[in-house]
C-alpha cells in the first residue's frame, strides 16, 4: 500500500491564515435576512433563528462584538448576545457587505467550504442536544461554541489545498486529531493562536488544549465501556462531563456522519458518545439521525450531513481524493498514515475535478451500480443483461478497492476496467490512451469494442496541438463532450484530430499515484448516442477507483522488486 507524506504548512502560510477574515456567508442567509429586514418592526428574536443557521455569520458577529466591546468577550454566549451589543444597523451592514457562497458555485473550494459550514451546523445541533441532557452548559452556548470551533478549518479550504488532504485522511477513516497532525503537523500552538485570534468562546478554546481531552489510554477505555461502571475511572467521568468533551464528541460524530454514516468509524464514535454521555447506544443513534434530518431540511442539503448516503440500499461512503500539492511525495511500501476505510461498497461521490460547462447543478450522490442503459428491445433479456452487468461492476469495484494486486499487472487491470465500462456502466465503446515516455504524445493502448474509437488508434496525438488533452493531463479531471459544447472544448485543436473524436464521449484522466498517465474514453452507438447522467457518474467513479488501484499495484510491484534485489544481493554476498 502506498503512503502519502505531506509537507506541513510553512510559517508564511500560517500567517496568511491568521490574517484571513473574509469568510463568505451562505447566500440563502442574506436573502432571508433581507426579506425580514424590510419590516421596520422586526426584532432580534425573529431573526435569530436565521442567524444561528449560518456559522460564518455567527463568526462575523463574534468578531464585530469583541472588537467593539473587548471587555465583554466572556459574557458573549451566542449570536443573540452579540446582536444585543451591536444593534440592528451593524447586522444590516454585515449582511450587505459580506461575500456569499452560492449553492451552485462552480468553485471546488467554495463547495467544500459550504459543506464544512453545514457540517459545523450538524455538530452544533448534536452538541446542543447533549448539553441539554447533561446540564453542564446552556444548549445555545454549546451549539454556538461547537460551530465556531470549526472556523479554524475554514481558511484552509479557501486559501490552500492542505484542508482537502485533511478531508482525504478523514474520509479514509482517520480521526480528526490524527488527521490534523498528519496534514498540519503535531504542534498545537498554531491552532491555539488561531483560536485565540478568532476570539473563540472558552468551550471552543478548550478543544485545542491537549489536557482538556482524554489521553490515548482513556479513549481506548471509553471505546470499550462506560466509565461510570468503574469507580476507578472517576477522573474520566468528570472529563466526559466537560463542555469541551461535548464539543469533541459532536464534532467528530458530525464529520464521520458526513463521510460515511454507516461505517465502522461512525459506529466507533457512536459507542464513544454513548459511553461518554452515559446514554444507551440506540438513543445516541436516534440523536444523530434526528440531527441529520433536521439540518438537511434546514439547509436544504442532505450531502454534507450524510443523510443522502443513507438512501443507498447498501452502506455507502464519500471519499475525497488527494489534492496534489507541489510538496506531496509518495513513498512505498510503508503503511498508510490514515487507516484504510472498512470494506464498503463503492463510494458514490468522488471529488474529482469535473470540467463540464453544464455542471452548475448541485452535487448529487448516486448509486453507481443501480442503473443500466436500455440496449435491447426484449424486456426479459434487458433485465437479465442489466443484472449481469451490475454484478460484474460490483465485483470489479470490490476487486479494485480491496484487492488491486489480484489483477497481477496493469495490462489485466486495464482490460478489466474497460470491460466494466462496457458491461457494467453500459457504455458500448471504451479505450485507454497513454502518454509516451516523453509525455508529449498520446497513443491508444487498450480498447473494448473500439469501432467508434478506432480512428484514434491510427494516430499519436501530440499534446502541444491538443489543448483539451493537455489540460486533462494536468490533474485528475473528467468531462462529458457533447454536440453543444464540442466547439468550446475542441477550440485550438487541429480539425484532422478533432474529427477523430466521437460526437458524444466521456473522457477522464487516470493516474498511478502522481501525475496522470493517460485518459479513458467511452461512448455509445458509434460515438453518436447520448450518455446518460447515471452512466457518466459511474464512468467517473470507476476511473477514479482505477487510478487508486494503479497506484497500489505500482507500490506492490516496487516492493516486490526491492525484495528480489535484496535477496539477490544477499545470495551474491554468500
LOGUZA-513908 format. One record per residue (C-alpha): residue in one letter; x negated, y negated, z; residue number from 1. Coordinates in steps of 0.25 Angstrom, whole numbers, plus 5000, padded with zeros to 4 digits. Example, Ala and Ser with C-alpha at 12.3 -4.5 7.8 and 13.67 -1.06 7.14 Angstrom:
// residues 2
SITE resn   xx   yy   zz resi
SITE    A 4951 5018 5031    1
SITE    S 4945 5004 5029    2
END
This chain:
// residues 574
SITE resn   xx   yy   zz resi
SITE    X 5000 5000 5000    1
SITE    X 4995 4986 4997    2
SITE    X 4992 4976 5008    3
SITE    X 4994 4961 5004    4
SITE    X 4985 4952 5012    5
SITE    X 4990 4937 5013    6
SITE    X 4981 4926 5016    7
SITE    X 4987 4917 5027    8
SITE    X 4991 4903 5024    9
SITE    X 4980 4893 5025   10
SITE    X 4979 4881 5035   11
SITE    X 4984 4871 5024   12
SITE    X 4996 4880 5021   13
SITE    X 5000 4880 5035   14
SITE    X 4998 4865 5036   15
SITE    X 5007 4863 5024   16
SITE    X 5018 4872 5030   17
SITE    X 5016 4864 5043   18
SITE    X 5019 4851 5036   19
SITE    X 5031 4856 5028   20
SITE    X 5044 4851 5032   21
SITE    X 5052 4851 5019   22
SITE    X 5062 4863 5021   23
SITE    X 5074 4863 5012   24
SITE    X 5087 4865 5018   25
SITE    X 5098 4874 5012   26
SITE    X 5105 4868 5000   27
SITE    X 5119 4872 5006   28
SITE    X 5116 4865 5019   29
SITE    X 5114 4852 5012   30
SITE    X 5127 4854 5004   31
SITE    X 5135 4858 5016   32
SITE    X 5130 4847 5025   33
SITE    X 5132 4836 5014   34
SITE    X 5147 4841 5013   35
SITE    X 5149 4840 5028   36
SITE    X 5141 4827 5030   37
SITE    X 5151 4820 5020   38
SITE    X 5161 4820 5032   39
SITE    X 5157 4808 5041   40
SITE    X 5163 4814 5053   41
SITE    X 5155 4827 5052   42
SITE    X 5148 4831 5065   43
SITE    X 5135 4839 5068   44
SITE    X 5144 4851 5073   45
SITE    X 5150 4852 5059   46
SITE    X 5136 4852 5052   47
SITE    X 5128 4861 5062   48
SITE    X 5133 4874 5056   49
SITE    X 5127 4870 5042   50
SITE    X 5114 4865 5048   51
SITE    X 5112 4877 5056   52
SITE    X 5113 4886 5043   53
SITE    X 5100 4879 5038   54
SITE    X 5087 4882 5045   55
SITE    X 5080 4872 5037   56
SITE    X 5089 4860 5040   57
SITE    X 5088 4864 5055   58
SITE    X 5073 4863 5054   59
SITE    X 5074 4849 5048   60
SITE    X 5084 4845 5059   61
SITE    X 5074 4850 5069   62
SITE    X 5062 4842 5063   63
SITE    X 5070 4830 5062   64
SITE    X 5075 4831 5076   65
SITE    X 5062 4834 5082   66
SITE    X 5055 4823 5074   67
SITE    X 5065 4812 5079   68
SITE    X 5066 4818 5093   69
SITE    X 5053 4825 5097   70
SITE    X 5057 4826 5111   71
SITE    X 5070 4833 5108   72
SITE    X 5064 4846 5102   73
SITE    X 5066 4855 5113   74
SITE    X 5081 4850 5114   75
SITE    X 5084 4854 5100   76
SITE    X 5091 4867 5099   77
SITE    X 5098 4867 5086   78
SITE    X 5102 4859 5073   79
SITE    X 5113 4852 5081   80
SITE    X 5104 4846 5091   81
SITE    X 5095 4841 5080   82
SITE    X 5107 4835 5073   83
SITE    X 5111 4828 5086   84
SITE    X 5097 4822 5087   85
SITE    X 5096 4818 5072   86
SITE    X 5110 4813 5069   87
SITE    X 5119 4815 5056   88
SITE    X 5110 4805 5048   89
SITE    X 5098 4814 5049   90
SITE    X 5105 4826 5045   91
SITE    X 5110 4819 5033   92
SITE    X 5096 4814 5029   93
SITE    X 5091 4828 5031   94
SITE    X 5102 4835 5022   95
SITE    X 5100 4824 5012   96
SITE    X 5085 4825 5011   97
SITE    X 5081 4839 5013   98
SITE    X 5078 4848 5002   99
SITE    X 5087 4860 5000  100
SITE    X 5085 4875 4995  101
SITE    X 5096 4880 4986  102
SITE    X 5102 4894 4986  103
SITE    X 5098 4895 4971  104
SITE    X 5084 4890 4972  105
SITE    X 5074 4896 4962  106
SITE    X 5062 4893 4970  107
SITE    X 5058 4906 4977  108
SITE    X 5052 4898 4989  109
SITE    X 5065 4891 4991  110
SITE    X 5073 4904 4990  111
SITE    X 5064 4911 5001  112
SITE    X 5065 4898 5009  113
SITE    X 5080 4898 5008  114
SITE    X 5081 4913 5012  115
SITE    X 5072 4910 5024  116
SITE    X 5081 4899 5029  117
SITE    X 5093 4909 5028  118
SITE    X 5085 4920 5035  119
SITE    X 5082 4910 5046  120
SITE    X 5097 4907 5048  121
SITE    X 5099 4922 5049  122
SITE    X 5088 4923 5060  123
SITE    X 5095 4911 5067  124
SITE    X 5108 4918 5067  125
SITE    X 5103 4930 5073  126
SITE    X 5095 4922 5084  127
SITE    X 5108 4915 5087  128
SITE    X 5116 4928 5089  129
SITE    X 5105 4934 5098  130
SITE    X 5102 4921 5106  131
SITE    X 5117 4920 5109  132
SITE    X 5117 4934 5115  133
SITE    X 5105 4933 5123  134
SITE    X 5108 4920 5128  135
SITE    X 5093 4915 5128  136
SITE    X 5096 4903 5120  137
SITE    X 5107 4896 5112  138
SITE    X 5111 4903 5099  139
SITE    X 5110 4890 5091  140
SITE    X 5096 4887 5096  141
SITE    X 5092 4902 5093  142
SITE    X 5097 4900 5079  143
SITE    X 5091 4887 5076  144
SITE    X 5077 4891 5082  145
SITE    X 5077 4904 5075  146
SITE    X 5080 4898 5061  147
SITE    X 5069 4887 5063  148
SITE    X 5059 4897 5067  149
SITE    X 5059 4902 5053  150
SITE    X 5055 4888 5048  151
SITE    X 5041 4890 5049  152
SITE    X 5042 4900 5038  153
SITE    X 5049 4891 5028  154
SITE    X 5038 4882 5023  155
SITE    X 5030 4894 5019  156
SITE    X 5042 4898 5010  157
SITE    X 5042 4885 5003  158
SITE    X 5027 4882 5003  159
SITE    X 5019 4895 5002  160
SITE    X 5021 4909 4998  161
SITE    X 5016 4915 5011  162
SITE    X 5030 4915 5016  163
SITE    X 5034 4924 5004  164
SITE    X 5024 4934 5008  165
SITE    X 5029 4934 5023  166
SITE    X 5043 4937 5017  167
SITE    X 5036 4949 5009  168
SITE    X 5030 4954 5022  169
SITE    X 5043 4953 5030  170
SITE    X 5051 4960 5018  171
SITE    X 5041 4972 5019  172
SITE    X 5044 4974 5034  173
SITE    X 5034 4965 5041  174
SITE    X 5040 4957 5053  175
SITE    X 5040 4942 5054  176
SITE    X 5027 4940 5063  177
SITE    X 5019 4951 5056  178
SITE    X 5023 4945 5042  179
SITE    X 5019 4931 5047  180
SITE    X 5005 4936 5051  181
SITE    X 5003 4943 5038  182
SITE    X 5007 4931 5029  183
SITE    X 5003 4919 5038  184
SITE    X 4993 4924 5048  185
SITE    X 4993 4929 5062  186
SITE    X 4991 4915 5068  187
SITE    X 5004 4910 5074  188
SITE    X 4999 4896 5077  189
SITE    X 5003 4891 5063  190
SITE    X 5017 4895 5065  191
SITE    X 5017 4889 5079  192
SITE    X 5012 4876 5073  193
SITE    X 5023 4877 5062  194
SITE    X 5034 4880 5072  195
SITE    X 5030 4868 5081  196
SITE    X 5028 4859 5069  197
SITE    X 5043 4862 5065  198
SITE    X 5047 4859 5080  199
SITE    X 5054 4873 5081  200
SITE    X 5062 4876 5093  201
SITE    X 5056 4883 5105  202
SITE    X 5063 4896 5101  203
SITE    X 5057 4896 5087  204
SITE    X 5043 4892 5092  205
SITE    X 5042 4904 5101  206
SITE    X 5043 4913 5089  207
SITE    X 5029 4908 5085  208
SITE    X 5023 4911 5099  209
SITE    X 5018 4926 5100  210
SITE    X 5020 4926 5115  211
SITE    X 5035 4923 5113  212
SITE    X 5037 4936 5105  213
SITE    X 5035 4951 5109  214
SITE    X 5021 4957 5106  215
SITE    X 5020 4969 5097  216
SITE    X 5022 4979 5108  217
SITE    X 5035 4972 5113  218
SITE    X 5040 4972 5099  219
SITE    X 5038 4987 5097  220
SITE    X 5045 4989 5111  221
SITE    X 5056 4980 5107  222
SITE    X 5058 4988 5094  223
SITE    X 5060 5001 5102  224
SITE    X 5069 4998 5113  225
SITE    X 5076 4986 5121  226
SITE    X 5066 4981 5131  227
SITE    X 5078 4979 5141  228
SITE    X 5078 4994 5143  229
SITE    X 5063 4994 5149  230
SITE    X 5061 4986 5161  231
SITE    X 5046 4985 5158  232
SITE    X 5049 4976 5146  233
SITE    X 5056 4964 5153  234
SITE    X 5046 4955 5146  235
SITE    X 5050 4959 5132  236
SITE    X 5065 4958 5137  237
SITE    X 5063 4943 5141  238
SITE    X 5055 4941 5128  239
SITE    X 5067 4946 5120  240
SITE    X 5076 4936 5127  241
SITE    X 5068 4924 5122  242
SITE    X 5073 4915 5111  243
SITE    X 5060 4917 5102  244
SITE    X 5063 4932 5102  245
SITE    X 5077 4930 5097  246
SITE    X 5072 4921 5086  247
SITE    X 5061 4932 5083  248
SITE    X 5071 4943 5082  249
SITE    X 5081 4935 5074  250
SITE    X 5071 4930 5064  251
SITE    X 5064 4944 5062  252
SITE    X 5078 4950 5060  253
SITE    X 5083 4940 5050  254
SITE    X 5070 4942 5041  255
SITE    X 5072 4957 5041  256
SITE    X 5086 4955 5038  257
SITE    X 5082 4946 5027  258
SITE    X 5073 4957 5021  259
SITE    X 5079 4970 5024  260
SITE    X 5091 4971 5034  261
SITE    X 5091 4986 5033  262
SITE    X 5076 4988 5034  263
SITE    X 5069 4995 5046  264
SITE    X 5063 4981 5048  265
SITE    X 5076 4975 5051  266
SITE    X 5080 4987 5059  267
SITE    X 5068 4985 5067  268
SITE    X 5072 4971 5070  269
SITE    X 5086 4975 5073  270
SITE    X 5080 4984 5084  271
SITE    X 5071 4973 5089  272
SITE    X 5082 4963 5090  273
SITE    X 5091 4974 5097  274
SITE    X 5081 4977 5108  275
SITE    X 5077 4962 5109  276
SITE    X 5091 4957 5111  277
SITE    X 5096 4969 5119  278
SITE    X 5107 4972 5109  279
SITE    X 5112 4985 5102  280
SITE    X 5106 4986 5089  281
SITE    X 5119 4987 5082  282
SITE    X 5123 4973 5087  283
SITE    X 5110 4967 5082  284
SITE    X 5113 4973 5069  285
SITE    X 5127 4967 5069  286
SITE    X 5120 4953 5073  287
SITE    X 5111 4954 5061  288
SITE    X 5122 4958 5051  289
SITE    X 5131 4947 5056  290
SITE    X 5120 4936 5055  291
SITE    X 5117 4941 5041  292
SITE    X 5131 4940 5037  293
SITE    X 5133 4926 5044  294
SITE    X 5120 4920 5038  295
SITE    X 5123 4926 5024  296
SITE    X 5137 4919 5024  297
SITE    X 5132 4906 5030  298
SITE    X 5120 4905 5020  299
SITE    X 5128 4912 5008  300
SITE    X 5115 4921 5007  301
SITE    X 5114 4935 5010  302
SITE    X 5100 4937 5005  303
SITE    X 5092 4930 5016  304
SITE    X 5100 4937 5027  305
SITE    X 5098 4951 5021  306
SITE    X 5113 4953 5020  307
SITE    X 5113 4955 5005  308
SITE    X 5103 4966 5007  309
SITE    X 5114 4974 5016  310
SITE    X 5123 4974 5004  311
SITE    X 5114 4985 4997  312
SITE    X 5118 4999 4999  313
SITE    X 5104 5002 5004  314
SITE    X 5094 4995 5013  315
SITE    X 5088 4984 5005  316
SITE    X 5077 4974 5007  317
SITE    X 5071 4961 5002  318
SITE    X 5057 4961 4998  319
SITE    X 5048 4949 4996  320
SITE    X 5036 4951 4986  321
SITE    X 5023 4946 4990  322
SITE    X 5021 4931 4986  323
SITE    X 5008 4931 4978  324
SITE    X 4998 4921 4985  325
SITE    X 4984 4918 4979  326
SITE    X 4979 4923 4993  327
SITE    X 4986 4936 4992  328
SITE    X 4977 4949 4992  329
SITE    X 4982 4963 4990  330
SITE    X 4974 4974 4998  331
SITE    X 4974 4989 4998  332
SITE    X 4976 4999 5003  333
SITE    X 4979 4993 5017  334
SITE    X 4993 4994 5023  335
SITE    X 5002 4982 5021  336
SITE    X 5003 4972 5032  337
SITE    X 5018 4972 5031  338
SITE    X 5024 4986 5033  339
SITE    X 5032 4990 5020  340
SITE    X 5047 4990 5021  341
SITE    X 5055 5002 5025  342
SITE    X 5059 5011 5013  343
SITE    X 5071 5003 5008  344
SITE    X 5078 5003 4994  345
SITE    X 5072 4994 4984  346
SITE    X 5072 4979 4989  347
SITE    X 5083 4971 4982  348
SITE    X 5077 4957 4982  349
SITE    X 5063 4954 4978  350
SITE    X 5058 4940 4977  351
SITE    X 5051 4942 4964  352
SITE    X 5050 4929 4956  353
SITE    X 5062 4928 4947  354
SITE    X 5060 4918 4935  355
SITE    X 5073 4919 4929  356
SITE    X 5079 4906 4926  357
SITE    X 5093 4911 4930  358
SITE    X 5088 4915 4944  359
SITE    X 5096 4904 4951  360
SITE    X 5106 4914 4956  361
SITE    X 5103 4918 4971  362
SITE    X 5095 4929 4974  363
SITE    X 5103 4942 4976  364
SITE    X 5100 4955 4982  365
SITE    X 5104 4966 4972  366
SITE    X 5102 4981 4974  367
SITE    X 5093 4985 4962  368
SITE    X 5098 4999 4960  369
SITE    X 5113 4997 4960  370
SITE    X 5116 4992 4947  371
SITE    X 5112 4998 4933  372
SITE    X 5116 4993 4919  373
SITE    X 5127 4999 4911  374
SITE    X 5119 5006 4900  375
SITE    X 5128 5018 4896  376
SITE    X 5143 5018 4891  377
SITE    X 5146 5030 4899  378
SITE    X 5150 5027 4914  379
SITE    X 5147 5040 4920  380
SITE    X 5133 5040 4913  381
SITE    X 5131 5026 4916  382
SITE    X 5133 5029 4931  383
SITE    X 5124 5041 4931  384
SITE    X 5113 5033 4924  385
SITE    X 5115 5022 4934  386
SITE    X 5114 5031 4946  387
SITE    X 5101 5038 4940  388
SITE    X 5095 5024 4937  389
SITE    X 5098 5019 4951  390
SITE    X 5092 5032 4957  391
SITE    X 5080 5031 4949  392
SITE    X 5078 5016 4952  393
SITE    X 5080 5018 4967  394
SITE    X 5069 5030 4967  395
SITE    X 5060 5021 4959  396
SITE    X 5061 5009 4968  397
SITE    X 5059 5018 4980  398
SITE    X 5046 5024 4974  399
SITE    X 5041 5010 4970  400
SITE    X 5043 5005 4984  401
SITE    X 5039 5017 4993  402
SITE    X 5030 5026 4984  403
SITE    X 5023 5018 4973  404
SITE    X 5011 5027 4974  405
SITE    X 5020 5039 4969  406
SITE    X 5020 5033 4955  407
SITE    X 5005 5037 4954  408
SITE    X 5001 5026 4945  409
SITE    X 5006 5013 4938  410
SITE    X 5010 5020 4926  411
SITE    X 5020 5029 4933  412
SITE    X 5025 5017 4941  413
SITE    X 5028 5008 4929  414
SITE    X 5035 5019 4921  415
SITE    X 5044 5022 4933  416
SITE    X 5047 5007 4935  417
SITE    X 5051 5006 4920  418
SITE    X 5060 5018 4921  419
SITE    X 5066 5012 4933  420
SITE    X 5069 4999 4926  421
SITE    X 5076 5007 4914  422
SITE    X 5083 5018 4922  423
SITE    X 5085 5011 4936  424
SITE    X 5087 4996 4933  425
SITE    X 5094 4999 4919  426
SITE    X 5085 4990 4910  427
SITE    X 5083 4998 4897  428
SITE    X 5069 4994 4894  429
SITE    X 5057 4991 4902  430
SITE    X 5042 4989 4900  431
SITE    X 5030 4985 4908  432
SITE    X 5019 4975 4902  433
SITE    X 5006 4974 4910  434
SITE    X 4995 4964 4909  435
SITE    X 4981 4968 4903  436
SITE    X 4968 4968 4910  437
SITE    X 4966 4953 4908  438
SITE    X 4980 4950 4912  439
SITE    X 4982 4942 4899  440
SITE    X 4992 4951 4891  441
SITE    X 5004 4960 4894  442
SITE    X 5006 4973 4887  443
SITE    X 5017 4983 4889  444
SITE    X 5012 4996 4896  445
SITE    X 5025 5003 4901  446
SITE    X 5039 5004 4895  447
SITE    X 5052 5011 4897  448
SITE    X 5062 5011 4885  449
SITE    X 5053 5000 4879  450
SITE    X 5060 4998 4866  451
SITE    X 5065 4984 4869  452
SITE    X 5051 4980 4874  453
SITE    X 5043 4988 4864  454
SITE    X 5039 4975 4856  455
SITE    X 5031 4971 4869  456
SITE    X 5023 4984 4869  457
SITE    X 5017 4980 4856  458
SITE    X 5010 4967 4861  459
SITE    X 5002 4962 4872  460
SITE    X 5007 4949 4877  461
SITE    X 4997 4938 4881  462
SITE    X 5001 4931 4893  463
SITE    X 4996 4917 4888  464
SITE    X 5007 4918 4877  465
SITE    X 5018 4923 4887  466
SITE    X 5021 4913 4898  467
SITE    X 5032 4921 4903  468
SITE    X 5024 4933 4906  469
SITE    X 5013 4925 4911  470
SITE    X 5022 4919 4921  471
SITE    X 5028 4932 4925  472
SITE    X 5014 4938 4928  473
SITE    X 5010 4927 4938  474
SITE    X 5018 4934 4949  475
SITE    X 5029 4944 4950  476
SITE    X 5041 4938 4943  477
SITE    X 5053 4942 4935  478
SITE    X 5063 4937 4925  479
SITE    X 5074 4941 4916  480
SITE    X 5073 4936 4902  481
SITE    X 5086 4933 4895  482
SITE    X 5090 4927 4881  483
SITE    X 5094 4914 4889  484
SITE    X 5080 4912 4896  485
SITE    X 5071 4919 4886  486
SITE    X 5067 4906 4879  487
SITE    X 5064 4899 4892  488
SITE    X 5055 4911 4897  489
SITE    X 5048 4914 4884  490
SITE    X 5044 4900 4881  491
SITE    X 5030 4899 4877  492
SITE    X 5029 4914 4873  493
SITE    X 5026 4917 4858  494
SITE    X 5038 4921 4850  495
SITE    X 5032 4934 4846  496
SITE    X 5031 4938 4861  497
SITE    X 5044 4932 4865  498
SITE    X 5051 4940 4854  499
SITE    X 5046 4953 4860  500
SITE    X 5052 4951 4874  501
SITE    X 5067 4956 4875  502
SITE    X 5078 4946 4875  503
SITE    X 5082 4950 4889  504
SITE    X 5072 4956 4898  505
SITE    X 5068 4957 4913  506
SITE    X 5053 4954 4916  507
SITE    X 5045 4955 4929  508
SITE    X 5031 4955 4932  509
SITE    X 5025 4966 4940  510
SITE    X 5012 4967 4949  511
SITE    X 5003 4977 4957  512
SITE    X 5000 4969 4969  513
SITE    X 4995 4955 4963  514
SITE    X 4998 4948 4950  515
SITE    X 5008 4954 4941  516
SITE    X 5002 4964 4931  517
SITE    X 5013 4965 4921  518
SITE    X 5028 4963 4918  519
SITE    X 5040 4973 4917  520
SITE    X 5051 4970 4906  521
SITE    X 5064 4976 4906  522
SITE    X 5076 4974 4897  523
SITE    X 5089 4980 4891  524
SITE    X 5094 4984 4877  525
SITE    X 5082 4981 4869  526
SITE    X 5080 4968 4877  527
SITE    X 5093 4962 4874  528
SITE    X 5102 4968 4885  529
SITE    X 5105 4959 4897  530
SITE    X 5098 4963 4910  531
SITE    X 5108 4963 4922  532
SITE    X 5104 4955 4935  533
SITE    X 5104 4968 4942  534
SITE    X 5094 4974 4932  535
SITE    X 5085 4962 4933  536
SITE    X 5085 4963 4948  537
SITE    X 5082 4978 4948  538
SITE    X 5071 4976 4938  539
SITE    X 5065 4965 4946  540
SITE    X 5065 4973 4959  541
SITE    X 5059 4985 4952  542
SITE    X 5048 4977 4946  543
SITE    X 5045 4971 4960  544
SITE    X 5044 4985 4966  545
SITE    X 5035 4989 4955  546
SITE    X 5025 4978 4958  547
SITE    X 5024 4983 4972  548
SITE    X 5023 4997 4968  549
SITE    X 5012 4994 4959  550
SITE    X 5004 4986 4970  551
SITE    X 5006 4998 4979  552
SITE    X 5001 5008 4968  553
SITE    X 4989 5000 4965  554
SITE    X 4986 4999 4980  555
SITE    X 4987 5014 4981  556
SITE    X 4978 5017 4969  557
SITE    X 4968 5007 4974  558
SITE    X 4968 5014 4988  559
SITE    X 4966 5028 4981  560
SITE    X 4955 5023 4973  561
SITE    X 4948 5017 4985  562
SITE    X 4949 5031 4992  563
SITE    X 4944 5038 4980  564
SITE    X 4932 5029 4979  565
SITE    X 4929 5031 4994  566
SITE    X 4930 5046 4992  567
SITE    X 4920 5045 4980  568
SITE    X 4910 5036 4988  569
SITE    X 4911 5046 5000  570
SITE    X 4909 5058 4991  571
SITE    X 4897 5052 4984  572
SITE    X 4891 5048 4997  573
SITE    X 4891 5062 5002  574
END
